[in-house]
Amino acid sequence: MKQGLALHTTSGELGVAIINNQGEYRFNSWDLGRDLANNLHEKLIEFLPPLLWQDLEFIAIAKGPGSFTSTRIGVVTAKTLAQQLNIPIFGISTLESLAWYYGKKEINNPILAVEMKANNEEVFGAIYQFSVSMNELSNIIPDQLLKLEEWENLVIEYKSKFDNNFKLINTPEKLAFTTETLLEIVLFRIKNGEDLNLNNWQILIPFY
């Protein structure tokens, strides 16, 4: 089992999770708000032991959408660590992590429409399907910024198609609770042979 670190900062709340080589997860969160930049490094140093920095084999980061400032702080920190440690970094969509988190709780193979308000006239939205038997998330409509009316029409269309198997997820204010999910998604990708060279700190771009 690969050992990795996950960071989630897209809502101003800091979430940190670790998986060790025994497959054991650890997680904690702090509602830091505007103090995120000043306290992030200190919280990482406190949380990491007994692992050492050189024990880490990958980093997962929630790349957005989310708050511009807090998302940027998290992505820059994660990219710096990945560069210094010379390990892969996986940028995971905030919407994807929510779909994975809630999809695991369903009995059937749910269609999950995840929305995050951008402003009064636009939303970030994506639609996924979670396979319960395969423990796998498939992207039907990728993350994108949509006019509110466009998104509402998509929701109506998919709800009419899938009825009781359709679930609309409104992004909550705090998101650190999905930090462990970032690790689960990365481990799934690695297991399925994703090229680690594609997950380089130089090419990771946040999604605001």
Steps between C-alpha positions, in 0.01 A plus 500: 500500500638839401532766769349837417390837629179683405421869545163671465482879526233603249259628765746669736474198727824300505462126463803271524499123456770234481500136397791280612641183347261292713200665336413692818350849465543800729307824462457835671358839409526857623268787416775756439324745270724800435774347714545210256822630343658577838415166662504240222870413523488470880198267485673278244811468718286410802289246310761311296679293773575216534547522122789702364479721192721257308253217575235660279454351152234736366298809586130557430354850492148629450558727200160673498257636423485694823616819666765663281740592781478185712508268198810678370674473839438125513605434141820705530592322825433156353695577181796626704505183709472278191788686335724484806425133569503407130173306523180500291222744582136429416262792459148380581184693419300619799185383322650157427594450865144584607354260243731222622421571866123489454502233229650244739202543730245395237368147447443519124725659238399864547514784251649792695461860391733718707454876505689788656372855483740732318288816503136598459492396134753215473586170665784252486344168411584142405314170471643162603392141542632286783526124451439339839622155391820636342552780754560725200392850403436587135476855370197557276518880471835656598545786745410829340367846567142525375225753486247420769226433244724259305580305815138487612402359160767229531376409847142473372614284207697252710241486776231411246725227354612338824227602747564333838858416404582870458648706783568875501786603729522861613856580606507576874684798644775289662673230296786357706289191578581369149879511549537123547299459181784668310730218608244236401470649151878510453545141616227392258677677214836346589342153526354546153836585349488878467836629378663671797703715261177677407468619859782751508510817710587704190175424319251516787260792451239602760137541395352816650 
